Amino acid sequence: MLEETHYNTANNFVDFYRAYRAAHRHGRGELKTHFQHYTIPINRRHHMCVSLAMEIVSRIAEHHPDIARLFYLVSCEEALDESDSYIQHCEENGIERAGSTLEKEHAMVAMKIVVGGREGVLLLDPGYHVARAVTVMKDQKYPHTGWFTQSDEPHCKREYSYAMHDQSADYVTWTERMTRGGKQQYEESLVYIARPYRTAIDVTVRRNLVYNFRSLLSRDAKGRVCAGLYFPVVPNPLDAQVTLFYDTANATQVKQKFKFALFKDPEKIPDPVLAHLENLAPQLRMKLGDLIDLMVDLAASVHDAEFVQQVLEINNDINELSADN
């Protein structure tokens, strides 16, 4: 499934921008109100973590409906400073009341299991390109997955480990170990597995609309990100840049950064830049014209200073709200 689907937060950014501009054609509008009431489109073409989680359950249901019924969506709080206080906050206030201060920026799929009387959970995470079913046993014994290498590129090696949290079996601790230049860095996230995540679209997908980093990524069957584009959303339109990357025939990867200004007019895209789009399009399984249209639409959105300013303000407000978690 990873090979057949993309991780895509570029198109939903364009859709969000278009809907905002359609509602405010004449001057500045209140993006925060639009953000809160925006009807989020969900389809099987433009996936992010939530729809990828739904997609994998749907595909399992086609072949094994009885097994698919046991899977459910779960929420994830990423990059926590300290997990014990987070869990304490949720347990003391109740998960529903605590929810207003939680970010829940990621979602995956879970299924509770029992192996020889021992409790565990099975996790599927297509949103982070994990190409395996991760088994998390409470006692961390077989068939517990333990540490595994998620990606190993020349500049960075990423390893993941999942384990039941010591303080509460309602949570799985997801630890990421990044190795760069011989130095290791750890990041910890929490997956809440006690209950199905019923508000994934309204919370996780909506939160992503104003996230300040966008991407469109193609993955191979092993979860390697092999082609795509990505860019930060920045305050100054003159600084807006996008990185394009793709594999070549001789097993190397091309990575080029361009100013978004080059894509404002589809008729004036320089030939060298157009050549990169021609190489990238088939690896994204897109027609060249569709990729050019996307680049033009992205350029329009990131060059709308008023829109971008409000996006970054909302993103910052959300970050501050969840900063203590």
C-alpha positions in Angstrom: 0.0 0.0 0.0 2.8 2.4 0.7 4.0 2.1 -2.8 0.6 2.7 -4.2 -0.2 5.8 -2.1 1.4 9.1 -1.4 1.7 11.1 1.8 0.3 14.5 0.7 -0.2 17.7 2.6 0.3 19.9 -0.4 -3.1 19.5 -2.1 -5.1 20.0 1.1 -3.2 23.3 1.6 -4.2 24.4 -1.9 -7.8 23.3 -1.3 -7.9 25.2 2.0 -6.4 28.3 0.4 -8.9 28.2 -2.5 -11.8 27.9 -0.2 -10.6 30.8 1.9 -10.1 33.0 -1.2 -13.4 32.0 -2.7 -15.1 33.3 0.5 -13.0 36.4 0.7 -12.4 37.7 -2.8 -12.3 41.3 -1.8 -9.6 41.9 0.8 -8.7 40.4 4.2 -10.9 37.8 5.8 -10.8 36.2 9.2 -8.9 32.9 8.6 -9.4 31.7 12.1 -13.1 31.6 11.7 -12.7 30.0 8.2 -10.3 27.4 9.8 -12.8 26.5 12.5 -15.7 26.0 10.2 -14.0 24.7 7.1 -15.5 21.4 5.7 -12.5 19.2 5.2 -12.5 17.1 2.0 -11.4 13.5 2.4 -10.7 11.4 -0.7 -8.6 8.5 -1.8 -6.2 10.6 -3.9 -4.7 13.1 -1.5 -3.8 11.2 1.7 -2.3 12.2 4.9 -2.0 10.1 8.1 -5.7 9.9 8.9 -6.9 8.9 5.5 -3.9 6.5 5.1 -5.0 4.8 8.3 -8.6 4.5 7.0 -7.2 3.3 3.6 -5.2 0.4 5.1 -8.2 -0.8 7.2 -10.4 -0.6 4.1 -7.9 -2.7 2.1 -7.7 -5.3 4.9 -11.5 -5.4 5.0 -11.6 -6.4 1.3 -9.8 -9.6 2.0 -10.2 -10.2 5.8 -13.4 -8.4 7.0 -13.4 -10.2 10.3 -9.9 -9.0 11.1 -10.5 -5.5 9.9 -13.3 -5.1 12.4 -10.8 -5.5 15.2 -8.7 -2.5 14.0 -9.4 1.0 15.2 -7.8 4.5 14.7 -5.7 5.8 17.5 -4.3 9.3 18.2 -0.7 10.3 18.8 0.9 13.2 20.5 4.3 13.8 18.9 7.6 15.1 20.3 6.8 15.3 24.0 9.1 17.0 26.4 8.1 14.6 29.2 5.5 11.8 29.0 4.8 11.2 32.7 3.3 14.6 33.3 1.3 14.4 30.0 -0.3 11.2 31.2 -0.9 12.6 34.6 -2.6 15.7 33.1 -4.9 13.5 31.0 -5.8 11.1 33.8 -6.4 13.9 36.4 -8.6 15.9 34.1 -10.1 13.1 32.0 -9.1 12.7 28.4 -12.2 14.6 27.2 -11.5 17.7 29.3 -7.8 17.5 28.7 -8.5 17.3 25.0 -8.7 21.1 24.5 -5.0 21.4 25.4 -3.8 18.5 23.4 -2.5 18.7 19.8 -3.1 15.1 18.6 -1.2 15.8 15.3 -0.9 12.2 14.2 -3.1 9.1 13.8 -2.4 5.4 13.1 -4.2 2.1 13.4 -4.2 -0.3 16.4 -5.6 -3.8 17.2 -5.4 -5.2 20.7 -4.0 -8.8 20.9 -3.5 -11.6 23.4 -0.6 -14.1 22.8 -0.6 -17.0 25.2 -2.5 -15.0 27.8 -0.1 -12.0 27.4 -1.5 -8.7 26.4 -0.3 -6.5 23.5 -1.2 -4.3 20.6 -0.6 -4.3 16.9 0.2 -1.0 15.3 0.1 0.1 11.6 1.5 3.5 10.7 1.4 4.2 7.0 1.5 7.9 7.7 5.1 7.7 8.9 5.9 5.2 6.1 6.3 2.2 8.4 6.3 -0.8 6.2 5.7 -3.4 8.9 3.1 -4.3 11.4 4.6 -3.3 14.8 3.9 -5.7 17.6 4.0 -4.2 21.1 3.8 -6.7 23.9 3.2 -5.5 27.5 6.1 -7.7 28.8 8.3 -6.8 25.8 8.9 -10.5 25.0 8.3 -12.4 21.7 6.7 -11.4 19.4 7.6 -7.9 20.6 9.1 -5.9 17.7 11.6 -3.8 19.6 14.0 -1.5 17.8 14.1 -1.5 14.0 15.6 0.8 11.3 13.0 2.9 9.6 15.4 4.7 7.3 19.1 4.8 6.7 20.3 7.6 4.5 23.9 9.0 4.3 23.0 12.1 6.3 20.6 10.5 8.9 19.6 7.1 10.3 16.2 6.8 11.9 15.3 3.9 14.3 11.9 3.4 16.0 10.9 1.5 19.1 7.4 1.0 20.6 6.6 -0.1 24.1 3.8 0.1 26.6 4.3 3.0 28.9 5.4 2.1 32.4 2.8 4.5 34.0 -0.2 3.5 32.0 -1.2 0.7 29.7 -3.5 3.1 27.9 -0.4 4.5 26.1 2.3 3.2 23.9 5.6 5.1 23.9 7.0 5.6 20.4 10.7 6.4 20.6 12.6 7.7 17.6 16.4 7.6 17.6 18.1 9.8 15.0 21.8 9.4 14.3 23.6 12.3 12.4 27.3 12.5 12.2 27.8 10.0 14.9 25.6 11.9 17.3 22.3 10.4 18.6 19.2 12.3 19.4 16.0 10.9 20.9 12.4 12.0 20.5 9.4 10.5 22.3 5.7 10.4 21.3 2.7 8.9 22.9 0.0 6.8 21.2 -3.3 6.6 23.1 -4.7 3.1 22.6 -7.4 2.9 25.2 -10.2 4.1 22.9 -10.9 4.5 19.2 -10.0 8.0 17.9 -13.4 9.3 16.8 -12.5 12.9 15.9 -9.4 12.3 13.8 -10.7 14.3 10.8 -11.9 17.3 12.8 -8.8 17.4 15.1 -5.8 15.9 13.4 -6.6 16.8 9.8 -7.8 20.2 10.7 -4.7 20.9 12.8 -2.6 19.9 9.8 -4.2 22.6 7.6 -2.2 25.3 9.3 1.0 23.4 9.9 4.1 25.3 8.6 5.6 22.5 6.6 4.0 20.8 3.6 5.0 17.8 1.5 4.0 15.4 -1.3 5.9 12.2 -0.9 6.2 9.0 -2.9 7.3 5.8 -0.9 8.5 2.4 -2.0 7.3 -0.9 -0.6 9.9 -0.8 2.2 8.8 2.7 3.3 11.7 4.6 1.8 10.7 8.1 0.7 12.0 8.1 -2.9 10.5 11.2 -4.6 8.5 14.2 -3.9 8.5 17.9 -2.9 8.5 19.7 0.4 8.6 23.3 1.7 8.3 25.4 4.8 5.6 28.0 5.0 7.5 31.3 5.6 6.4 34.8 6.4 8.2 36.6 3.5 6.9 35.5 0.1 10.3 36.4 -1.4 11.9 33.7 0.8 9.4 31.0 -0.2 11.2 28.0 -1.7 10.4 24.4 -2.5 12.7 21.3 -2.7 12.1 18.7 -5.5 13.7 15.3 -5.2 13.6 12.1 -7.2 15.6 8.9 -8.0 17.7 8.7 -11.2 18.4 5.7 -13.4 21.8 5.1 -11.9 20.4 4.7 -8.3 21.4 8.2 -7.1 19.0 10.9 -5.9 18.6 14.4 -7.3 17.6 17.1 -4.8 17.1 20.7 -6.0 15.7 23.8 -4.2 13.9 26.5 -6.2 12.2 29.8 -5.4 8.4 29.5 -5.7 8.5 32.7 -7.8 9.6 30.5 -10.7 6.3 28.8 -10.8 3.9 31.8 -10.7 3.4 31.7 -14.5 3.3 28.2 -16.0 4.4 29.6 -19.4 7.5 31.0 -17.9 9.0 28.1 -16.0 12.7 27.9 -17.0 13.6 24.9 -19.1 16.1 23.5 -16.5 13.4 23.6 -13.8 10.8 22.1 -16.2 13.2 19.2 -16.8 13.2 18.4 -13.1 9.4 18.4 -13.1 9.4 16.1 -16.1 11.6 13.7 -14.2 9.6 14.0 -11.0 6.1 13.6 -12.4 6.2 9.9 -13.3 7.7 9.0 -9.9 4.7 10.7 -8.3 2.4 9.0 -10.9 1.2 12.4 -12.1 0.8 13.9 -15.5 3.3 16.7 -16.1 0.5 19.2 -16.6 -1.1 18.2 -13.2 2.2 18.6 -11.4 2.8 22.0 -13.1 -0.8 23.1 -12.0 0.0 22.0 -8.4 3.2 24.0 -8.4 1.4 27.1 -9.8 -1.3 26.7 -7.1 1.2 26.3 -4.3 3.1 29.4 -5.5 -0.1 31.4 -5.4 -0.9 30.3 -1.8 2.6 30.9 -0.4 2.8 34.3 -2.1 -0.4 35.5 -0.5 1.2 37.3 2.4 -2.1 38.0 4.2 -3.1 34.3 4.1 0.3 33.0 5.1 0.5 35.5 8.0 -2.7 34.2 9.4 -1.8 30.6 8.8 1.4 31.1 10.8 -0.4 32.9 13.6 -2.9 30.1 14.1 -0.1 27.5 13.9 1.8 29.4 16.6 -1.3 29.7 18.8 -1.8 25.9 18.6 1.9 25.3 19.4 1.7 27.6 22.5 -1.6 25.9 23.6 0.1 22.5 23.6 3.5 23.7 24.7 3.2 22.4 28.3 2.3 18.8 27.2 
